[in-house]
Amino acid sequence: MIKTFVFSPLHPLLGESFAVITVYGSKTGRRISTPINVSHSREEFTVVSYRTRTWWRNLREGRAGGLRLGGKTVTVTAKIIDDPEQGRDGLRVYFERHPGYAEYSRSGRMPWDGSRRTT
């Protein structure tokens, strides 16, 4: 349902942090689109994901994806952060920008274990 809104003229109703990322399966070549929360400043986008999600793995090794945000689609590549210390630093910055997500995370409902950054 969220994907439908992001690709429609109603996208502004969802706010600036809702987007859809489209990647292509590294093994299957299948197109995969999934809604995400994104933080952005200028040309950099920050996305936090559960490690158990699989979409972000398809951005390894410099593979590109498409990010639909604010009625526009931009091509993105990723810097995958797997190091726990870098992940904590990334989460700190993300939560400073989005304190509501930090509260949600502390509630135990959102067991983040790393951050994914796309540029």
C-alpha positions as CSV (number, residue, x, y, z in Angstrom):
1,M,0.0,0.0,0.0
2,I,2.8,2.4,0.9
3,K,4.5,1.8,-2.5
4,T,1.3,2.8,-4.2
5,F,1.2,6.1,-2.4
6,V,4.9,6.8,-3.0
7,F,4.4,6.4,-6.8
8,S,1.3,8.5,-6.8
9,P,0.6,12.3,-6.6
10,L,-0.4,11.7,-3.0
11,H,3.3,11.1,-2.0
12,P,3.7,14.4,-0.2
13,L,1.0,13.3,2.3
14,L,3.5,10.6,3.6
15,G,6.2,13.1,4.3
16,E,9.8,13.4,3.2
17,S,11.1,10.3,5.0
18,F,9.1,7.7,3.1
19,A,10.6,6.3,-0.1
20,V,10.7,3.2,-2.2
21,I,14.0,1.6,-3.1
22,T,14.2,-0.6,-6.2
23,V,17.1,-3.0,-6.6
24,Y,17.8,-6.0,-8.8
25,G,18.5,-9.4,-7.3
26,S,22.2,-10.1,-7.6
27,K,21.5,-13.8,-8.4
28,T,18.1,-13.7,-10.0
29,G,18.1,-10.3,-11.7
30,R,14.5,-9.9,-10.4
31,R,13.4,-6.4,-9.7
32,I,12.7,-5.8,-5.9
33,S,10.9,-2.7,-4.7
34,T,10.4,-2.1,-1.0
35,P,9.2,0.9,1.1
36,I,11.8,2.4,3.4
37,N,12.4,5.3,5.7
38,V,15.1,7.6,4.5
39,S,16.9,10.6,5.9
40,H,18.6,12.9,3.5
41,S,20.7,16.0,3.3
42,R,21.8,17.4,0.0
43,E,23.0,14.5,-2.1
44,E,23.3,11.9,0.7
45,F,20.6,9.5,1.8
46,T,20.8,7.5,5.0
47,V,18.7,4.3,5.4
48,V,18.6,2.0,8.4
49,S,17.6,-1.6,7.9
50,Y,17.3,-4.8,9.9
51,R,20.2,-7.1,9.1
52,T,17.6,-9.8,8.3
53,R,16.1,-7.8,5.4
54,T,17.7,-8.9,2.1
55,W,17.1,-6.0,-0.3
56,W,20.2,-4.0,0.8
57,R,22.5,-7.0,0.0
58,N,21.8,-6.3,-3.7
59,L,23.5,-3.0,-3.4
60,R,26.9,-4.5,-2.5
61,E,29.9,-4.3,-4.8
62,G,28.8,-0.9,-6.2
63,R,25.5,-2.1,-7.7
64,A,23.1,0.7,-8.2
65,G,19.4,1.0,-7.2
66,G,16.6,3.5,-7.7
67,L,15.2,5.6,-4.9
68,R,11.8,7.1,-5.4
69,L,11.4,10.1,-3.1
70,G,9.4,13.2,-3.4
71,G,7.9,12.3,-6.8
72,K,11.4,11.7,-8.3
73,T,13.5,8.7,-8.9
74,V,17.2,9.0,-8.4
75,T,20.0,6.4,-9.0
76,V,21.8,5.5,-5.8
77,T,24.8,3.4,-4.9
78,A,25.5,2.3,-1.3
79,K,28.1,2.2,1.3
80,I,27.1,-0.8,3.4
81,I,28.2,-0.4,7.0
82,D,28.8,-3.8,8.7
83,D,31.2,-2.8,11.4
84,P,29.3,-2.5,14.7
85,E,31.2,0.6,15.8
86,Q,30.5,2.4,12.5
87,G,26.9,1.2,12.7
88,R,26.5,2.7,16.2
89,D,27.9,6.0,14.9
90,G,25.6,6.0,12.0
91,L,22.6,5.2,14.2
92,R,23.6,8.1,16.5
93,V,23.5,10.5,13.6
94,Y,20.2,9.0,12.3
95,F,18.5,9.2,15.7
96,E,19.7,12.8,16.2
97,R,17.9,13.7,12.9
98,H,14.9,11.5,13.8
99,P,14.4,11.4,17.6
100,G,11.0,9.7,17.2
101,Y,12.8,6.6,15.7
102,A,15.2,6.6,18.6
103,E,12.3,6.4,21.1
104,Y,10.8,3.6,19.1
105,S,14.1,1.8,19.0
106,R,14.6,2.1,22.8
107,S,11.2,0.5,23.3
108,G,12.6,-2.7,22.1
109,R,10.2,-2.9,19.1
110,M,13.0,-2.1,16.7
111,P,16.1,-4.2,17.2
112,W,18.5,-2.3,14.9
113,D,21.8,-3.9,14.4
114,G,23.4,-1.8,11.8
115,S,22.9,1.1,9.4
116,R,23.0,1.2,5.6
117,R,24.0,4.4,3.9
118,T,23.3,5.2,0.3
119,T,24.8,8.1,-1.7
